[in-house]
Amino acid sequence: MLEAIIDNYFEVIEEISQRVIDLEKYCMKNSDSNTLQLIEKEKRKLVELKKIVTPLKDATSQLQKSKSKLINQNNNYVFSDLLEDCLSVLDEIESNKQLLEGITNLYFAMQGQRMNEIMKMLTIVSAIFIPLTFIAGIYGMNFSYMPELNSKHGYFLTLLFMSVITISLIIYFKSKGWFK
């Protein structure tokens, strides 16, 4: 009966292992907030399974070491095999838990990478508009003695200068590979 129970645990572990593999593929394609919930759900299943298998391992170990007259000593190899199977199930549980931890780390790494890409774009936009805002701020002041204000082409020269700054910054960022 113990052998049938342990074999059933192997089937459960195989199902969980397949779901872990599928979860890893899912995480690589789309990592939304649902991914973490799925990972935690599988972790909880593994913890529950470990809680069930550990006492079974202990009972099998005690049966193997037992010197009771009710147990034929020639059958100790059966209990030894069952103990090995229990240890294998526990190893598989730990292995799957480590895989799930790896998937969790992958999820957070991918989220961090996305955040870095967003921050890079915001930095580019800021780097382009801060000098333009500075120039517009200077010309927005109400001073009566600004030499450029009396120039016939001052407005167009200022717009040209601002365009040169914008184009220069875009070329610079493009040469650094920031627009990928």
Rosetta constraint file for C-alpha pairs under 8 A:
AtomPair CA 1 CA 5 HARMONIC 6.36 0.50
AtomPair CA 2 CA 6 HARMONIC 6.15 0.50
AtomPair CA 2 CA 82 HARMONIC 7.49 0.50
AtomPair CA 3 CA 7 HARMONIC 6.02 0.50
AtomPair CA 3 CA 82 HARMONIC 6.47 0.50
AtomPair CA 4 CA 8 HARMONIC 6.14 0.50
AtomPair CA 5 CA 9 HARMONIC 6.47 0.50
AtomPair CA 6 CA 10 HARMONIC 6.51 0.50
AtomPair CA 6 CA 82 HARMONIC 7.63 0.50
AtomPair CA 6 CA 85 HARMONIC 6.96 0.50
AtomPair CA 6 CA 86 HARMONIC 6.75 0.50
AtomPair CA 7 CA 11 HARMONIC 6.61 0.50
AtomPair CA 8 CA 12 HARMONIC 6.43 0.50
AtomPair CA 9 CA 13 HARMONIC 6.10 0.50
AtomPair CA 9 CA 89 HARMONIC 7.11 0.50
AtomPair CA 10 CA 14 HARMONIC 6.14 0.50
AtomPair CA 10 CA 89 HARMONIC 6.46 0.50
AtomPair CA 11 CA 15 HARMONIC 6.34 0.50
AtomPair CA 12 CA 16 HARMONIC 6.27 0.50
AtomPair CA 13 CA 17 HARMONIC 5.95 0.50
AtomPair CA 13 CA 89 HARMONIC 7.37 0.50
AtomPair CA 13 CA 92 HARMONIC 7.07 0.50
AtomPair CA 13 CA 93 HARMONIC 7.13 0.50
AtomPair CA 14 CA 18 HARMONIC 6.19 0.50
AtomPair CA 15 CA 19 HARMONIC 6.31 0.50
AtomPair CA 16 CA 20 HARMONIC 6.13 0.50
AtomPair CA 16 CA 42 HARMONIC 7.29 0.50
AtomPair CA 16 CA 96 HARMONIC 7.98 0.50
AtomPair CA 17 CA 21 HARMONIC 6.30 0.50
AtomPair CA 17 CA 96 HARMONIC 6.46 0.50
AtomPair CA 18 CA 22 HARMONIC 6.19 0.50
AtomPair CA 19 CA 23 HARMONIC 5.91 0.50
AtomPair CA 20 CA 24 HARMONIC 6.19 0.50
AtomPair CA 20 CA 42 HARMONIC 7.58 0.50
AtomPair CA 20 CA 96 HARMONIC 7.23 0.50
AtomPair CA 20 CA 99 HARMONIC 7.46 0.50
AtomPair CA 20 CA 100 HARMONIC 6.88 0.50
AtomPair CA 21 CA 25 HARMONIC 6.46 0.50
AtomPair CA 22 CA 26 HARMONIC 6.12 0.50
AtomPair CA 23 CA 27 HARMONIC 6.05 0.50
AtomPair CA 23 CA 35 HARMONIC 7.77 0.50
AtomPair CA 23 CA 38 HARMONIC 7.65 0.50
AtomPair CA 23 CA 39 HARMONIC 7.47 0.50
AtomPair CA 24 CA 28 HARMONIC 6.33 0.50
AtomPair CA 24 CA 103 HARMONIC 6.05 0.50
AtomPair CA 25 CA 29 HARMONIC 6.49 0.50
AtomPair CA 26 CA 30 HARMONIC 6.08 0.50
AtomPair CA 26 CA 31 HARMONIC 7.36 0.50
AtomPair CA 26 CA 35 HARMONIC 7.85 0.50
AtomPair CA 27 CA 31 HARMONIC 4.91 0.50
AtomPair CA 27 CA 35 HARMONIC 6.49 0.50
AtomPair CA 27 CA 103 HARMONIC 7.39 0.50
AtomPair CA 27 CA 106 HARMONIC 7.98 0.50
AtomPair CA 27 CA 107 HARMONIC 6.59 0.50
AtomPair CA 31 CA 35 HARMONIC 5.90 0.50
AtomPair CA 31 CA 107 HARMONIC 6.38 0.50
AtomPair CA 31 CA 110 HARMONIC 7.74 0.50
AtomPair CA 31 CA 111 HARMONIC 7.82 0.50
AtomPair CA 32 CA 36 HARMONIC 7.82 0.50
AtomPair CA 33 CA 37 HARMONIC 7.01 0.50
AtomPair CA 34 CA 38 HARMONIC 6.32 0.50
AtomPair CA 35 CA 39 HARMONIC 6.25 0.50
AtomPair CA 35 CA 107 HARMONIC 7.98 0.50
AtomPair CA 36 CA 40 HARMONIC 6.13 0.50
AtomPair CA 36 CA 104 HARMONIC 7.08 0.50
AtomPair CA 36 CA 107 HARMONIC 7.97 0.50
AtomPair CA 37 CA 41 HARMONIC 6.11 0.50
AtomPair CA 38 CA 42 HARMONIC 6.38 0.50
AtomPair CA 39 CA 43 HARMONIC 6.24 0.50
AtomPair CA 39 CA 100 HARMONIC 6.38 0.50
AtomPair CA 39 CA 103 HARMONIC 7.86 0.50
AtomPair CA 39 CA 104 HARMONIC 7.25 0.50
AtomPair CA 40 CA 44 HARMONIC 6.14 0.50
AtomPair CA 41 CA 45 HARMONIC 6.43 0.50
AtomPair CA 42 CA 46 HARMONIC 6.32 0.50
AtomPair CA 42 CA 100 HARMONIC 7.97 0.50
AtomPair CA 43 CA 47 HARMONIC 6.21 0.50
AtomPair CA 43 CA 97 HARMONIC 6.33 0.50
AtomPair CA 43 CA 100 HARMONIC 7.13 0.50
AtomPair CA 44 CA 48 HARMONIC 6.16 0.50
AtomPair CA 45 CA 49 HARMONIC 6.12 0.50
AtomPair CA 46 CA 50 HARMONIC 6.09 0.50
AtomPair CA 46 CA 93 HARMONIC 6.04 0.50
AtomPair CA 46 CA 96 HARMONIC 7.84 0.50
AtomPair CA 46 CA 97 HARMONIC 7.07 0.50
AtomPair CA 47 CA 51 HARMONIC 6.26 0.50
AtomPair CA 48 CA 52 HARMONIC 6.41 0.50
AtomPair CA 49 CA 53 HARMONIC 6.13 0.50
AtomPair CA 49 CA 93 HARMONIC 7.83 0.50
AtomPair CA 50 CA 54 HARMONIC 5.87 0.50
AtomPair CA 50 CA 90 HARMONIC 6.57 0.50
AtomPair CA 50 CA 93 HARMONIC 6.92 0.50
AtomPair CA 51 CA 55 HARMONIC 7.25 0.50
AtomPair CA 52 CA 56 HARMONIC 6.94 0.50
AtomPair CA 53 CA 57 HARMONIC 6.14 0.50
AtomPair CA 53 CA 86 HARMONIC 6.81 0.50
AtomPair CA 53 CA 89 HARMONIC 7.70 0.50
AtomPair CA 53 CA 90 HARMONIC 7.17 0.50
AtomPair CA 54 CA 58 HARMONIC 6.31 0.50
AtomPair CA 54 CA 86 HARMONIC 7.85 0.50
AtomPair CA 54 CA 90 HARMONIC 7.62 0.50
AtomPair CA 55 CA 59 HARMONIC 6.09 0.50
AtomPair CA 56 CA 60 HARMONIC 6.08 0.50
AtomPair CA 56 CA 86 HARMONIC 7.41 0.50
AtomPair CA 57 CA 61 HARMONIC 6.08 0.50
AtomPair CA 57 CA 83 HARMONIC 5.94 0.50
AtomPair CA 57 CA 86 HARMONIC 5.45 0.50
AtomPair CA 57 CA 87 HARMONIC 7.15 0.50
AtomPair CA 58 CA 62 HARMONIC 6.20 0.50
AtomPair CA 59 CA 63 HARMONIC 6.17 0.50
AtomPair CA 60 CA 64 HARMONIC 6.15 0.50
AtomPair CA 60 CA 79 HARMONIC 6.07 0.50
AtomPair CA 60 CA 80 HARMONIC 7.90 0.50
AtomPair CA 60 CA 82 HARMONIC 6.73 0.50
AtomPair CA 60 CA 83 HARMONIC 5.72 0.50
AtomPair CA 61 CA 65 HARMONIC 6.31 0.50
AtomPair CA 61 CA 79 HARMONIC 7.28 0.50
AtomPair CA 61 CA 80 HARMONIC 7.63 0.50
AtomPair CA 61 CA 83 HARMONIC 6.14 0.50
AtomPair CA 62 CA 66 HARMONIC 5.82 0.50
AtomPair CA 63 CA 79 HARMONIC 6.66 0.50
AtomPair CA 64 CA 76 HARMONIC 5.51 0.50
AtomPair CA 64 CA 77 HARMONIC 7.97 0.50
AtomPair CA 64 CA 79 HARMONIC 5.11 0.50
AtomPair CA 64 CA 80 HARMONIC 6.21 0.50
AtomPair CA 66 CA 71 HARMONIC 7.75 0.50
AtomPair CA 67 CA 71 HARMONIC 7.51 0.50
AtomPair CA 67 CA 73 HARMONIC 7.65 0.50
AtomPair CA 71 CA 75 HARMONIC 7.54 0.50
AtomPair CA 72 CA 76 HARMONIC 7.58 0.50
AtomPair CA 75 CA 79 HARMONIC 7.06 0.50
AtomPair CA 76 CA 80 HARMONIC 6.11 0.50
AtomPair CA 77 CA 81 HARMONIC 6.10 0.50
AtomPair CA 78 CA 82 HARMONIC 6.20 0.50
AtomPair CA 79 CA 83 HARMONIC 6.01 0.50
AtomPair CA 80 CA 84 HARMONIC 6.23 0.50
AtomPair CA 81 CA 85 HARMONIC 6.19 0.50
AtomPair CA 82 CA 86 HARMONIC 6.18 0.50
AtomPair CA 83 CA 87 HARMONIC 6.19 0.50
AtomPair CA 84 CA 88 HARMONIC 6.12 0.50
AtomPair CA 85 CA 89 HARMONIC 6.21 0.50
AtomPair CA 86 CA 90 HARMONIC 6.25 0.50
AtomPair CA 87 CA 91 HARMONIC 6.07 0.50
AtomPair CA 88 CA 92 HARMONIC 6.15 0.50
AtomPair CA 89 CA 93 HARMONIC 6.20 0.50
AtomPair CA 90 CA 94 HARMONIC 6.28 0.50
AtomPair CA 91 CA 95 HARMONIC 6.04 0.50
AtomPair CA 92 CA 96 HARMONIC 6.10 0.50
AtomPair CA 93 CA 97 HARMONIC 6.18 0.50
AtomPair CA 94 CA 98 HARMONIC 6.19 0.50
AtomPair CA 95 CA 99 HARMONIC 6.29 0.50
AtomPair CA 96 CA 100 HARMONIC 6.16 0.50
AtomPair CA 97 CA 101 HARMONIC 6.24 0.50
AtomPair CA 98 CA 102 HARMONIC 6.20 0.50
AtomPair CA 99 CA 103 HARMONIC 6.21 0.50
AtomPair CA 100 CA 104 HARMONIC 6.13 0.50
AtomPair CA 101 CA 105 HARMONIC 6.21 0.50
AtomPair CA 102 CA 106 HARMONIC 6.09 0.50
AtomPair CA 103 CA 107 HARMONIC 6.08 0.50
AtomPair CA 104 CA 108 HARMONIC 6.35 0.50
AtomPair CA 105 CA 109 HARMONIC 6.04 0.50
AtomPair CA 106 CA 110 HARMONIC 6.08 0.50
AtomPair CA 107 CA 111 HARMONIC 6.22 0.50
AtomPair CA 108 CA 112 HARMONIC 6.04 0.50
AtomPair CA 109 CA 113 HARMONIC 6.12 0.50
AtomPair CA 110 CA 114 HARMONIC 6.25 0.50
AtomPair CA 111 CA 115 HARMONIC 6.19 0.50
AtomPair CA 112 CA 116 HARMONIC 6.12 0.50
AtomPair CA 113 CA 117 HARMONIC 6.30 0.50
AtomPair CA 114 CA 118 HARMONIC 6.32 0.50
AtomPair CA 115 CA 119 HARMONIC 6.13 0.50
AtomPair CA 116 CA 120 HARMONIC 6.03 0.50
AtomPair CA 117 CA 121 HARMONIC 6.37 0.50
AtomPair CA 118 CA 122 HARMONIC 6.26 0.50
AtomPair CA 119 CA 123 HARMONIC 6.04 0.50
AtomPair CA 120 CA 124 HARMONIC 6.25 0.50
AtomPair CA 120 CA 178 HARMONIC 7.50 0.50
AtomPair CA 121 CA 125 HARMONIC 6.25 0.50
AtomPair CA 122 CA 126 HARMONIC 6.04 0.50
AtomPair CA 123 CA 127 HARMONIC 5.92 0.50
AtomPair CA 124 CA 128 HARMONIC 6.24 0.50
AtomPair CA 124 CA 173 HARMONIC 7.54 0.50
AtomPair CA 125 CA 129 HARMONIC 6.18 0.50
AtomPair CA 126 CA 130 HARMONIC 5.74 0.50
AtomPair CA 127 CA 131 HARMONIC 7.31 0.50
AtomPair CA 127 CA 169 HARMONIC 7.79 0.50
AtomPair CA 128 CA 132 HARMONIC 7.09 0.50
AtomPair CA 128 CA 165 HARMONIC 7.82 0.50
AtomPair CA 128 CA 166 HARMONIC 5.89 0.50
AtomPair CA 128 CA 169 HARMONIC 6.36 0.50
AtomPair CA 128 CA 170 HARMONIC 7.70 0.50
AtomPair CA 129 CA 133 HARMONIC 5.91 0.50
AtomPair CA 129 CA 166 HARMONIC 7.99 0.50
AtomPair CA 130 CA 134 HARMONIC 6.16 0.50
AtomPair CA 131 CA 135 HARMONIC 6.30 0.50
AtomPair CA 131 CA 165 HARMONIC 7.89 0.50
AtomPair CA 132 CA 136 HARMONIC 6.13 0.50
AtomPair CA 132 CA 162 HARMONIC 6.14 0.50
AtomPair CA 132 CA 165 HARMONIC 7.94 0.50
AtomPair CA 132 CA 166 HARMONIC 7.99 0.50
AtomPair CA 133 CA 137 HARMONIC 5.87 0.50
AtomPair CA 134 CA 138 HARMONIC 6.31 0.50
AtomPair CA 135 CA 139 HARMONIC 6.40 0.50
AtomPair CA 135 CA 162 HARMONIC 7.84 0.50
AtomPair CA 136 CA 140 HARMONIC 5.90 0.50
AtomPair CA 137 CA 141 HARMONIC 6.63 0.50
AtomPair CA 146 CA 150 HARMONIC 7.56 0.50
AtomPair CA 147 CA 151 HARMONIC 7.12 0.50
AtomPair CA 148 CA 154 HARMONIC 5.36 0.50
AtomPair CA 149 CA 154 HARMONIC 6.31 0.50
AtomPair CA 149 CA 155 HARMONIC 7.81 0.50
AtomPair CA 150 CA 154 HARMONIC 7.47 0.50
AtomPair CA 153 CA 157 HARMONIC 6.01 0.50
AtomPair CA 154 CA 158 HARMONIC 6.02 0.50
AtomPair CA 155 CA 159 HARMONIC 6.29 0.50
AtomPair CA 156 CA 160 HARMONIC 6.02 0.50
AtomPair CA 157 CA 161 HARMONIC 6.03 0.50
AtomPair CA 158 CA 162 HARMONIC 6.14 0.50
AtomPair CA 159 CA 163 HARMONIC 6.09 0.50
AtomPair CA 160 CA 164 HARMONIC 6.14 0.50
AtomPair CA 161 CA 165 HARMONIC 6.29 0.50
AtomPair CA 162 CA 166 HARMONIC 6.25 0.50
AtomPair CA 163 CA 167 HARMONIC 6.06 0.50
AtomPair CA 164 CA 168 HARMONIC 5.89 0.50
AtomPair CA 165 CA 169 HARMONIC 6.14 0.50
AtomPair CA 166 CA 170 HARMONIC 6.21 0.50
AtomPair CA 167 CA 171 HARMONIC 6.10 0.50
AtomPair CA 168 CA 172 HARMONIC 6.08 0.50
AtomPair CA 169 CA 173 HARMONIC 6.10 0.50
AtomPair CA 170 CA 174 HARMONIC 6.00 0.50
AtomPair CA 171 CA 175 HARMONIC 6.08 0.50
AtomPair CA 172 CA 176 HARMONIC 6.40 0.50
AtomPair CA 173 CA 177 HARMONIC 6.38 0.50
AtomPair CA 173 CA 178 HARMONIC 5.53 0.50
AtomPair CA 173 CA 179 HARMONIC 7.07 0.50
AtomPair CA 174 CA 178 HARMONIC 5.82 0.50
AtomPair CA 174 CA 179 HARMONIC 5.87 0.50
